[in-house]
């Protein structure tokens, strides 16, 4: 549903259909074609990739490379939130004004932990400058025709995280997304997002505040666990969605939706890319091919260099050959006499972090587990964000929902977004 007035948080959430599953904003990875695909597999709200506000506001070439006439289309690309990184309130507003009529809200990126964000002083590297963050959000809130939202990371200090979230909301953010990892948890140091901190923030913020949780989503079943354990309104996924768009499919237990065959999802995605105007979807295509096929390519290694050397600017016929090759290989797999025995999803034991790992055939989409120090991340103990307790008086406050905060134990976990 398209927003036709400037709503407050809960009004906005209701107006866009009370989404429960959200595609996260990702640099060059949550572009139009991917959003269209993800919506077909259960995503109810999508964010654009992170756009650089200064470049978007001042450089036509950059803007054309990121945005097309179909982005924000009322029929194919809504509800949609456009995300910017910025460190100048005026420039941020100028950029946001260019898209305010093609989206449902504008989001400020306060979570990017990469080195480029540190160099440019944006994303999570604004976490030391609360006054600037407040002014960035407030300027949008006061001058945009659509609401402003924000996505944050946590501090190890629970109380500081709560004060930070309250400041962001005081500035005018109507939705808040909390990624349960700290700024230093990235790459091989990603570790485990802490849902207990997310729950703590949820319980100590206004009850009617629209609140999204981000982190630790591997399988569709994790969505419900996250919602129940954090009391969030909706769950956002980044890397989980990139490697398996079916991670958002919760309508039923259809294995072909929750763990799509790679030949079918690749064909579906490729056909979508061919319909998308502009260049953003085309530029992102190779990266998506590699992620969708990551387990498949571990077996059929001969395809990896072929994909790697094929330019995103190559004629679609070259990419068609790759898609057809994948289709041929998977078709051969399904011609085997024992296919019904091997084409199954096997559930593992419940882990200390609350969920379980699954054995998924390599020809189906599945989570990605990084190897760190020679071990897969789903077989080793990882650091937990904010792994500390908080005082009892901070847990229970007048007018707030109470919850138990047991001491967090180290747990086994895989790499999430």
SVG drawing of the C-alpha trace seen along z (x, -y; Angstrom):
<svg xmlns="http://www.w3.org/2000/svg" viewBox="-3 -22 46 68">
<polyline fill="none" stroke="black" stroke-width="0.4" points="0.0,0.0 1.3,-3.4 1.6,-6.1 -0.4,-9.2 0.2,-11.3 3.0,-11.8 2.3,-9.2 3.6,-8.7 5.4,-5.4 2.5,-3.1 0.2,-4.8 2.9,-4.3 3.4,-0.6 -0.3,0.0 -0.5,-1.9 2.1,0.3 0.4,3.5 2.1,4.3 5.1,6.2 6.7,9.0 9.6,9.8 12.1,7.2 15.0,7.2 17.8,5.2 19.6,2.3 22.8,3.7 25.5,2.0 24.8,2.9 22.8,6.0 19.2,5.0 18.7,3.4 15.4,3.5 15.7,7.0 16.6,8.5 13.7,6.8 11.2,8.0 12.6,11.6 12.5,11.4 8.9,10.2 7.9,13.3 9.5,15.4 7.8,13.7 9.5,10.3 6.9,7.8 9.0,4.7 12.2,3.9 15.0,1.3 17.1,0.0 20.9,0.4 22.7,-2.2 23.0,-5.3 25.7,-7.9 23.8,-11.1 26.4,-13.5 26.9,-11.6 23.2,-11.0 22.4,-14.7 25.2,-16.1 26.2,-13.6 23.7,-12.7 25.8,-9.7 25.8,-8.2 22.1,-8.8 21.3,-7.2 23.5,-4.2 21.5,-3.7 17.9,-4.7 15.6,-4.1 12.0,-5.0 10.9,-1.6 12.4,-2.0 9.6,-2.7 7.0,-1.8 3.6,-1.5 2.8,1.9 6.2,3.7 8.3,2.1 6.3,1.0 6.4,0.7 9.9,-0.7 12.3,-2.5 15.2,-4.4 18.4,-4.4 21.1,-7.0 24.5,-7.3 25.4,-10.9 27.2,-13.3 25.7,-16.6 22.1,-17.4 21.6,-19.7 23.1,-17.4 21.1,-14.5 17.9,-16.4 18.7,-17.4 19.2,-13.7 16.1,-12.6 13.9,-15.2 14.8,-13.5 13.1,-10.2 10.4,-11.2 7.6,-10.8 8.8,-7.3 9.1,-5.7 7.3,-5.2 10.1,-6.5 13.7,-7.5 16.2,-5.7 19.5,-6.9 22.3,-4.3 23.9,-4.2 25.1,-0.7 27.7,-0.3 30.9,1.0 33.2,1.1 36.4,-0.8 35.0,-3.1 32.4,-4.2 35.1,-5.1 37.0,-7.0 33.9,-8.9 32.6,-9.3 29.2,-7.8 27.3,-4.6 28.3,-3.2 31.2,-5.7 28.8,-8.4 28.2,-6.6 30.6,-9.0 28.7,-12.0 25.2,-11.9 24.6,-15.6 25.2,-15.1 23.0,-12.0 20.2,-14.0 20.5,-16.8 20.6,-14.5 17.4,-12.8 15.6,-15.9 16.3,-17.8 14.6,-15.0 11.8,-14.7 11.0,-18.5 11.3,-18.9 10.4,-15.7 7.0,-14.7 7.5,-11.1 8.7,-9.8 12.3,-9.1 13.6,-5.9 16.9,-4.7 18.9,-1.4 21.5,-1.2 24.0,1.2 24.5,1.7 27.2,0.9 28.6,3.6 27.2,1.4 23.4,2.1 22.5,-1.1 24.4,-3.2 22.7,-1.2 19.3,-2.2 20.2,-5.8 21.4,-5.8 18.1,-4.3 16.1,-6.9 18.2,-9.7 17.5,-8.4 13.8,-8.3 13.8,-11.7 15.3,-13.1 12.3,-12.0 12.8,-8.4 9.5,-6.6 10.8,-3.1 14.0,-1.8 15.9,1.3 18.3,2.7 21.1,4.9 22.2,6.9 26.0,6.7 28.6,4.1 30.5,2.0 33.6,4.2 31.7,7.4 32.2,7.7 33.8,10.1 35.5,13.0 34.9,11.3 31.1,11.2 30.2,13.4 26.7,13.7 24.0,11.0 22.6,10.7 18.8,11.0 18.7,10.3 20.0,6.8 17.4,6.3 14.7,7.5 16.1,5.2 15.8,2.2 12.3,3.2 11.1,3.5 12.5,0.1 11.3,-1.9 7.7,-3.2 5.4,-0.3 3.9,-1.7 7.3,-2.2 7.6,-0.3 10.7,1.9 12.5,4.2 15.2,6.8 18.2,7.7 20.7,10.5 21.0,14.4 18.5,15.3 19.5,18.5 16.2,20.3 12.5,19.4 12.0,20.9 14.4,18.3 12.0,15.5 9.3,16.7 11.9,17.3 13.3,13.8 9.9,12.2 9.0,14.2 12.3,13.7 12.7,9.9 9.0,8.8 9.8,7.0 7.2,6.0 9.2,7.5 12.4,9.2 15.1,8.0 17.6,10.2 20.6,9.3 23.0,12.2 20.4,14.8 18.3,13.3 21.2,13.0 22.1,16.6 18.5,17.9 15.6,15.6 13.3,18.4 14.4,17.5 11.3,15.2 8.8,17.9 6.6,18.6 3.2,19.2 3.7,22.9 6.5,25.5 6.8,25.7 10.4,26.8 10.6,25.4 9.9,21.9 11.9,22.2 14.9,23.8 14.5,23.2 16.3,25.3 19.2,23.2 18.3,23.8 14.8,22.5 15.7,19.5 18.6,18.5 16.3,18.6 13.7,16.6 16.1,14.0 17.8,13.7 14.5,13.2 13.7,10.4 17.0,8.7 16.3,8.5 13.1,6.5 14.7,3.9 15.7,0.5 18.8,-1.3 22.1,0.4 21.9,1.2 20.3,4.6 22.7,5.6 25.8,4.5 24.7,6.6 24.0,9.7 27.3,11.5 27.5,11.1 24.0,12.6 24.9,15.5 27.8,16.4 25.7,16.2 22.8,18.1 25.1,20.8 27.7,20.8 27.1,24.4 26.5,25.6 29.8,24.2 31.6,26.1 30.7,29.2 30.6,28.0 33.8,26.0 34.1,25.8 31.4,23.1 33.2,20.7 35.8,19.4 33.2,19.1 31.0,16.9 34.0,15.0 35.3,14.1 31.9,13.1 31.5,9.4 28.3,7.9 28.3,5.8 28.4,8.9 25.5,9.7 22.7,11.5 23.3,14.5 26.6,15.2 24.7,15.2 22.0,17.3 24.6,20.0 25.5,20.1 21.9,20.3 21.3,23.1 24.3,25.0 23.1,24.9 19.7,26.1 21.2,29.0 23.3,30.1 20.3,30.0 18.1,31.7 20.6,34.6 20.5,34.8 16.7,35.1 16.9,37.9 18.7,40.1 16.7,43.1 17.4,42.2 16.4,38.5 13.5,38.9 15.9,40.2 18.6,37.5 16.5,34.5 15.5,33.9 16.1,31.3 17.6,32.9 17.0,31.1 19.9,31.1 19.7,31.1 18.6,27.9 21.7,25.8 22.3,23.7 21.4,20.6 17.8,21.9 17.7,23.0 19.1,25.9 21.3,26.3 19.9,28.1 21.5,30.3 20.4,29.0 21.2,30.6 23.8,28.6 21.4,28.0 19.1,26.0 19.6,22.5 21.0,22.5 22.9,20.4 26.6,19.6 29.0,20.5 32.4,18.8 35.6,20.7 37.5,19.0 40.9,20.3 40.2,23.5 36.7,24.1 33.3,23.5 31.4,20.9 28.6,23.3 31.0,25.6 32.9,23.2 32.2,20.9 31.8,17.3 31.8,14.0 28.4,12.7 27.7,9.0 27.3,7.2 28.0,10.4 27.4,9.0 24.5,8.7 22.8,5.5 21.6,4.4 18.2,5.6 16.9,2.0 17.7,1.5 15.8,4.6 12.5,3.6 11.3,0.0 7.9,-1.6 5.5,-1.2 7.8,1.2 7.3,4.9 9.5,7.1 11.7,9.9 14.3,12.2 17.9,11.6 19.9,14.7 23.7,14.4 24.5,14.9 26.6,18.1 28.9,18.6 27.1,20.5 27.8,22.0 26.5,19.9 26.8,19.3 27.6,16.2 24.5,13.9 24.0,10.5"/>
</svg>
